[in-house]
Amino acid sequence: MSTAFSTRHRKRRKLKAEINVVPYIDVMLVLLIIFMATAPMLNLGVDVELPDSNAKAINTDKKPIIVSVNVNGDYKIKIGDTDGETVNAATLVARVEQLTQTNKDLTVFVAGDRDASYSKVYEAMVLLQQAKVARVGIMSAPEKSK
């Protein structure tokens, strides 16, 4: 019986001093799924009670000025909600220069038709520089109504 006891004793394995990380990985995956499911449901807005003030609201009566270039290379100047009128290069410079005299921080947007020549759009930007416009913005042309 001593031989049977000694063989059984030899087959016993040593204890490992390692941490089993598999359960931690399982917990992390479950938490990840919970956070992914609840994140869209969170309310991101926060109600804030602001103090009263005597300050006046900023007045934004400035109407946008848009210089558009069509396929034929014609310039059209639109001020605000107006439909705009087709003008030549000299008239464009004169009108925009008149507007910049009243407002030095005026921003003029240049809109080119999709099929317009790049050189004509660039020429419109040069004309706006001649009219002493400090800021020129570029925007996409509005879609044509069919």
CYANA upper distance limits for C-alpha pairs under 8 A (distance plus 0.5 A):
  1 MET  CA      5 PHE  CA      6.73
  2 SER  CA      6 SER  CA      6.67
  3 THR  CA      7 THR  CA      6.75
  4 ALA  CA      8 ARG  CA      6.69
  5 PHE  CA      9 HIS  CA      6.60
  6 SER  CA     10 ARG  CA      6.76
  7 THR  CA     11 LYS  CA      7.03
  8 ARG  CA     12 ARG  CA      7.43
 21 VAL  CA     25 ILE  CA      6.84
 22 VAL  CA     26 ASP  CA      6.84
 23 PRO  CA     27 VAL  CA      6.78
 24 TYR  CA     28 MET  CA      6.68
 25 ILE  CA     29 LEU  CA      6.73
 26 ASP  CA     30 VAL  CA      6.81
 27 VAL  CA     31 LEU  CA      6.71
 28 MET  CA     32 LEU  CA      6.58
 29 LEU  CA     33 ILE  CA      6.75
 30 VAL  CA     34 ILE  CA      6.75
 31 LEU  CA     35 PHE  CA      6.64
 32 LEU  CA     36 MET  CA      6.57
 33 ILE  CA     37 ALA  CA      6.63
 34 ILE  CA     38 THR  CA      6.68
 35 PHE  CA     39 ALA  CA      6.26
 36 MET  CA     40 PRO  CA      8.15
 37 ALA  CA     41 MET  CA      8.33
 38 THR  CA     42 LEU  CA      7.22
 62 LYS  CA     80 GLY  CA      8.50
 63 LYS  CA     79 ILE  CA      6.85
 63 LYS  CA     80 GLY  CA      4.81
 63 LYS  CA     81 ASP  CA      8.15
 64 PRO  CA     78 LYS  CA      8.44
 64 PRO  CA     79 ILE  CA      6.48
 64 PRO  CA     80 GLY  CA      5.59
 64 PRO  CA    107 THR  CA      8.15
 64 PRO  CA    108 VAL  CA      7.62
 64 PRO  CA    109 PHE  CA      8.21
 65 ILE  CA     77 ILE  CA      7.66
 65 ILE  CA     78 LYS  CA      6.17
 65 ILE  CA     79 ILE  CA      5.10
 65 ILE  CA     80 GLY  CA      6.76
 65 ILE  CA    107 THR  CA      7.78
 65 ILE  CA    108 VAL  CA      5.65
 65 ILE  CA    109 PHE  CA      6.74
 66 ILE  CA     77 ILE  CA      6.32
 66 ILE  CA     78 LYS  CA      5.59
 66 ILE  CA     79 ILE  CA      7.05
 66 ILE  CA    108 VAL  CA      6.35
 66 ILE  CA    109 PHE  CA      5.21
 66 ILE  CA    110 VAL  CA      6.30
 66 ILE  CA    111 ALA  CA      7.37
 67 VAL  CA     75 TYR  CA      7.11
 67 VAL  CA     76 LYS  CA      6.11
 67 VAL  CA     77 ILE  CA      5.07
 67 VAL  CA     78 LYS  CA      6.87
 67 VAL  CA    108 VAL  CA      7.71
 67 VAL  CA    109 PHE  CA      6.64
 67 VAL  CA    110 VAL  CA      5.39
 67 VAL  CA    111 ALA  CA      6.65
 67 VAL  CA    124 ALA  CA      8.25
 68 SER  CA     75 TYR  CA      6.23
 68 SER  CA     76 LYS  CA      5.66
 68 SER  CA     77 ILE  CA      6.98
 68 SER  CA     78 LYS  CA      8.48
 68 SER  CA    110 VAL  CA      6.19
 68 SER  CA    111 ALA  CA      4.98
 68 SER  CA    112 GLY  CA      6.01
 68 SER  CA    113 ASP  CA      7.88
 68 SER  CA    141 ALA  CA      7.82
 69 VAL  CA     73 GLY  CA      6.24
 69 VAL  CA     74 ASP  CA      6.18
 69 VAL  CA     75 TYR  CA      5.40
 69 VAL  CA     76 LYS  CA      7.00
 69 VAL  CA    110 VAL  CA      8.29
 69 VAL  CA    111 ALA  CA      6.85
 69 VAL  CA    112 GLY  CA      5.30
 69 VAL  CA    113 ASP  CA      6.54
 69 VAL  CA    116 ALA  CA      7.22
 69 VAL  CA    120 LYS  CA      7.62
 69 VAL  CA    121 VAL  CA      6.78
 69 VAL  CA    124 ALA  CA      8.23
 70 ASN  CA     74 ASP  CA      6.16
 70 ASN  CA     75 TYR  CA      7.38
 70 ASN  CA    112 GLY  CA      6.89
 70 ASN  CA    113 ASP  CA      5.58
 70 ASN  CA    115 ASP  CA      8.22
 70 ASN  CA    116 ALA  CA      6.13
 71 VAL  CA    113 ASP  CA      6.72
 71 VAL  CA    114 ARG  CA      8.33
 71 VAL  CA    115 ASP  CA      6.07
 71 VAL  CA    116 ALA  CA      4.73
 71 VAL  CA    117 SER  CA      7.50
 72 ASN  CA    116 ALA  CA      7.60
 73 GLY  CA    116 ALA  CA      7.19
 73 GLY  CA    117 SER  CA      7.68
 73 GLY  CA    120 LYS  CA      6.41
 74 ASP  CA     86 THR  CA      7.28
 74 ASP  CA     87 VAL  CA      7.72
 74 ASP  CA     88 ASN  CA      7.57
 75 TYR  CA     86 THR  CA      6.17
 75 TYR  CA     87 VAL  CA      6.08
 75 TYR  CA     88 ASN  CA      6.85
 75 TYR  CA     89 ALA  CA      7.82
 75 TYR  CA     92 LEU  CA      8.17
 75 TYR  CA    124 ALA  CA      8.28
 76 LYS  CA     84 GLY  CA      6.63
 76 LYS  CA     85 GLU  CA      5.85
 76 LYS  CA     86 THR  CA      4.78
 76 LYS  CA     87 VAL  CA      6.33
 77 ILE  CA     84 GLY  CA      5.83
 77 ILE  CA     85 GLU  CA      6.37
 77 ILE  CA     86 THR  CA      7.19
 77 ILE  CA     87 VAL  CA      7.67
 77 ILE  CA     92 LEU  CA      7.82
 78 LYS  CA     82 THR  CA      6.47
 78 LYS  CA     83 ASP  CA      6.81
 78 LYS  CA     84 GLY  CA      4.68
 78 LYS  CA     85 GLU  CA      7.47
 79 ILE  CA     84 GLY  CA      7.38
 87 VAL  CA     91 THR  CA      6.45
 87 VAL  CA     92 LEU  CA      6.61
 88 ASN  CA     92 LEU  CA      6.66
 89 ALA  CA     93 VAL  CA      6.82
 89 ALA  CA    124 ALA  CA      8.49
 89 ALA  CA    127 LEU  CA      7.66
 90 ALA  CA     94 ALA  CA      6.75
 91 THR  CA     95 ARG  CA      6.54
 92 LEU  CA     96 VAL  CA      6.62
 92 LEU  CA    127 LEU  CA      8.16
 93 VAL  CA     97 GLU  CA      6.36
 93 VAL  CA    127 LEU  CA      6.56
 93 VAL  CA    128 LEU  CA      7.00
 93 VAL  CA    130 GLN  CA      7.37
 93 VAL  CA    131 ALA  CA      5.61
 94 ALA  CA     98 GLN  CA      6.67
 94 ALA  CA    131 ALA  CA      7.53
 95 ARG  CA     99 LEU  CA      6.91
 96 VAL  CA    100 THR  CA      6.66
 96 VAL  CA    128 LEU  CA      7.77
 96 VAL  CA    131 ALA  CA      6.52
 96 VAL  CA    133 VAL  CA      8.23
 97 GLU  CA    101 GLN  CA      6.82
 97 GLU  CA    131 ALA  CA      5.06
 97 GLU  CA    132 LYS  CA      6.96
 97 GLU  CA    133 VAL  CA      7.97
 98 GLN  CA    102 THR  CA      7.61
 99 LEU  CA    103 ASN  CA      6.99
 99 LEU  CA    106 LEU  CA      8.43
100 THR  CA    104 LYS  CA      5.76
100 THR  CA    105 ASP  CA      8.10
100 THR  CA    106 LEU  CA      6.67
100 THR  CA    131 ALA  CA      8.23
100 THR  CA    132 LYS  CA      7.60
100 THR  CA    133 VAL  CA      6.94
104 LYS  CA    133 VAL  CA      8.15
104 LYS  CA    134 ALA  CA      7.72
105 ASP  CA    134 ALA  CA      7.04
105 ASP  CA    135 ARG  CA      7.80
106 LEU  CA    133 VAL  CA      7.32
106 LEU  CA    134 ALA  CA      7.45
106 LEU  CA    135 ARG  CA      7.24
107 THR  CA    133 VAL  CA      7.68
107 THR  CA    134 ALA  CA      7.63
107 THR  CA    135 ARG  CA      5.41
107 THR  CA    136 VAL  CA      6.16
107 THR  CA    137 GLY  CA      7.34
108 VAL  CA    133 VAL  CA      7.85
108 VAL  CA    135 ARG  CA      7.14
108 VAL  CA    136 VAL  CA      5.58
108 VAL  CA    137 GLY  CA      6.59
109 PHE  CA    136 VAL  CA      6.25
109 PHE  CA    137 GLY  CA      4.96
109 PHE  CA    138 ILE  CA      5.81
109 PHE  CA    139 MET  CA      6.84
110 VAL  CA    121 VAL  CA      8.01
110 VAL  CA    124 ALA  CA      8.00
110 VAL  CA    125 MET  CA      7.75
110 VAL  CA    136 VAL  CA      7.69
110 VAL  CA    137 GLY  CA      6.65
110 VAL  CA    138 ILE  CA      5.35
110 VAL  CA    139 MET  CA      6.57
111 ALA  CA    121 VAL  CA      8.33
111 ALA  CA    138 ILE  CA      6.62
111 ALA  CA    139 MET  CA      5.61
111 ALA  CA    140 SER  CA      5.91
111 ALA  CA    141 ALA  CA      5.37
112 GLY  CA    116 ALA  CA      6.63
112 GLY  CA    121 VAL  CA      6.60
112 GLY  CA    139 MET  CA      8.26
112 GLY  CA    140 SER  CA      7.09
112 GLY  CA    141 ALA  CA      6.06
113 ASP  CA    140 SER  CA      8.24
113 ASP  CA    141 ALA  CA      6.03
114 ARG  CA    141 ALA  CA      7.80
116 ALA  CA    120 LYS  CA      7.70
116 ALA  CA    121 VAL  CA      7.99
117 SER  CA    121 VAL  CA      7.19
118 TYR  CA    122 TYR  CA      6.67
119 SER  CA    123 GLU  CA      6.49
120 LYS  CA    124 ALA  CA      6.75
121 VAL  CA    125 MET  CA      7.02
122 TYR  CA    126 VAL  CA      6.87
123 GLU  CA    127 LEU  CA      6.69
124 ALA  CA    128 LEU  CA      6.78
125 MET  CA    129 GLN  CA      6.87
125 MET  CA    136 VAL  CA      7.91
126 VAL  CA    130 GLN  CA      6.84
127 LEU  CA    131 ALA  CA      6.83
128 LEU  CA    132 LYS  CA      7.02
128 LEU  CA    133 VAL  CA      6.24
128 LEU  CA    136 VAL  CA      8.17
129 GLN  CA    133 VAL  CA      6.02
129 GLN  CA    134 ALA  CA      8.06
